[in-house]
Each structure stands twice: as structure tokens, then as C-alpha cells.
Amino acid sequence: MKPVFYSEELKKYFDTEEACLKAEKEHNEKKAAEVKAAEEKRVAKKAVDEAFEKYIKLKNEYLKKYGEYDWFFSTWF
């Protein structure tokens, strides 16, 4: 009878120990990449949120001081 290798992590059977270890390694690398991408997305979202809050604050200060903001002409000139 041929030995069978079981991966607790993947809940799968493999014919060889090498195939089992390779699949687990690939799975762990993929999982680490997903975690890294999620963290990068969280950091980027935080930066956008902070920039947007700063924009709103500056725009409100401008409106209090000058009364209006003409975005149309500011984009053309």
C-alpha cells in the first residue's frame, strides 16, 4: 500500500510528502500575500480619509472667510 500524506492545514491528502509540503508552503505564501494586501489597502484608505477630512476643513475655512467657492473657474484658470 502506498503511503498517503494528509495536510491538517489544507484538509487534503497527497501522494508524496514533497507535494504536501509544497502545497502547504504555497497556501501559506498566498495567505501572507492576502494579509499584506489587506494591510496596504487599510493604510491607503486611512490616508485618503485623512486627506478628505483636511480638504473639508480647508474648504469650510475658505467658505467662512470668503463666502463662496467657485470650483468651475478654479479648474480652468
Sine and cosine of phi, psi and omega as CSV:
sin_phi,cos_phi,sin_psi,cos_psi,sin_omega,cos_omega
0.00,0.00,0.70,-0.71,-0.02,-1.00
-0.98,0.21,0.72,-0.69,0.02,-1.00
-0.93,0.36,0.58,-0.81,0.00,-1.00
-0.86,-0.50,0.67,-0.74,-0.01,-1.00
-0.94,-0.34,0.74,-0.67,-0.04,-1.00
-0.92,-0.38,0.72,-0.69,0.05,-1.00
-0.98,-0.18,0.91,-0.41,0.06,-1.00
-0.90,0.44,-0.57,0.82,-0.05,-1.00
-0.93,0.37,-0.68,0.74,-0.06,-1.00
-0.99,-0.11,-0.22,0.97,-0.05,-1.00
0.84,0.54,0.70,0.71,-0.01,-1.00
-0.68,-0.74,0.37,-0.93,0.07,-1.00
-0.98,-0.20,0.55,-0.84,0.03,-1.00
-0.73,-0.68,0.47,-0.88,-0.02,-1.00
-0.97,0.25,-0.54,0.84,-0.04,-1.00
-0.79,-0.61,0.39,-0.92,0.04,-1.00
-0.91,0.41,-0.61,0.79,0.01,-1.00
-0.88,0.47,-0.68,0.73,0.01,-1.00
-0.90,0.43,-0.63,0.78,0.02,-1.00
-0.90,0.44,-0.75,0.66,-0.01,-1.00
-0.90,0.43,-0.63,0.77,0.01,-1.00
-0.90,0.44,-0.70,0.72,0.00,-1.00
-0.90,0.43,-0.66,0.75,0.04,-1.00
-0.90,0.43,-0.65,0.76,0.02,-1.00
-0.89,0.45,-0.72,0.69,0.02,-1.00
-0.88,0.48,-0.65,0.76,0.01,-1.00
-0.89,0.45,-0.70,0.71,0.00,-1.00
-0.91,0.42,-0.63,0.78,0.04,-1.00
-0.91,0.42,-0.67,0.74,0.01,-1.00
-0.90,0.44,-0.68,0.73,0.01,-1.00
-0.89,0.46,-0.68,0.74,0.01,-1.00
-0.90,0.43,-0.63,0.78,0.03,-1.00
-0.91,0.42,-0.62,0.78,0.02,-1.00
-0.91,0.40,-0.66,0.75,0.03,-1.00
-0.90,0.44,-0.68,0.73,0.01,-1.00
-0.89,0.45,-0.69,0.73,0.00,-1.00
-0.90,0.43,-0.64,0.77,0.03,-1.00
-0.91,0.42,-0.63,0.77,0.02,-1.00
-0.92,0.40,-0.67,0.74,0.04,-1.00
-0.88,0.47,-0.65,0.76,0.02,-1.00
-0.91,0.42,-0.65,0.76,0.01,-1.00
-0.89,0.45,-0.68,0.74,0.01,-1.00
-0.91,0.41,-0.68,0.73,0.00,-1.00
-0.90,0.43,-0.66,0.76,0.01,-1.00
-0.89,0.45,-0.65,0.76,0.02,-1.00
-0.88,0.47,-0.66,0.75,0.01,-1.00
-0.90,0.44,-0.66,0.75,0.03,-1.00
-0.91,0.42,-0.69,0.72,0.02,-1.00
-0.87,0.49,-0.69,0.73,0.02,-1.00
-0.90,0.43,-0.65,0.76,0.03,-1.00
-0.90,0.43,-0.64,0.76,0.01,-1.00
-0.91,0.42,-0.67,0.74,0.04,-1.00
-0.89,0.46,-0.64,0.77,0.03,-1.00
-0.91,0.42,-0.67,0.74,0.03,-1.00
-0.85,0.52,-0.74,0.67,-0.01,-1.00
-0.88,0.48,-0.69,0.72,0.00,-1.00
-0.88,0.47,-0.74,0.68,-0.01,-1.00
-0.90,0.43,-0.65,0.76,0.00,-1.00
-0.91,0.42,-0.66,0.75,0.03,-1.00
-0.90,0.43,-0.64,0.77,0.07,-1.00
-0.89,0.46,-0.67,0.74,0.03,-1.00
-0.88,0.47,-0.71,0.70,-0.01,-1.00
-0.90,0.44,-0.62,0.78,0.04,-1.00
-0.90,0.43,-0.62,0.78,-0.06,-1.00
-0.98,0.21,-0.68,0.73,-0.13,-0.99
-0.93,-0.36,-0.19,0.98,0.10,-0.99
1.00,0.02,-0.50,0.86,0.01,-1.00
-0.46,-0.89,0.33,-0.95,0.02,-1.00
-0.74,-0.67,0.92,-0.40,-0.03,-1.00
-0.99,-0.11,1.00,0.00,-0.07,-1.00
-0.93,0.36,-0.48,0.88,-0.05,-1.00
-0.89,0.46,-0.77,0.63,-0.03,-1.00
-0.96,0.28,-0.48,0.88,0.01,-1.00
-0.94,0.35,-0.36,0.93,0.03,-1.00
-1.00,0.07,-0.29,0.96,-0.05,-1.00
-0.98,-0.17,-0.38,0.93,-0.10,-0.99
-0.87,-0.49,0.00,0.00,0.00,0.00
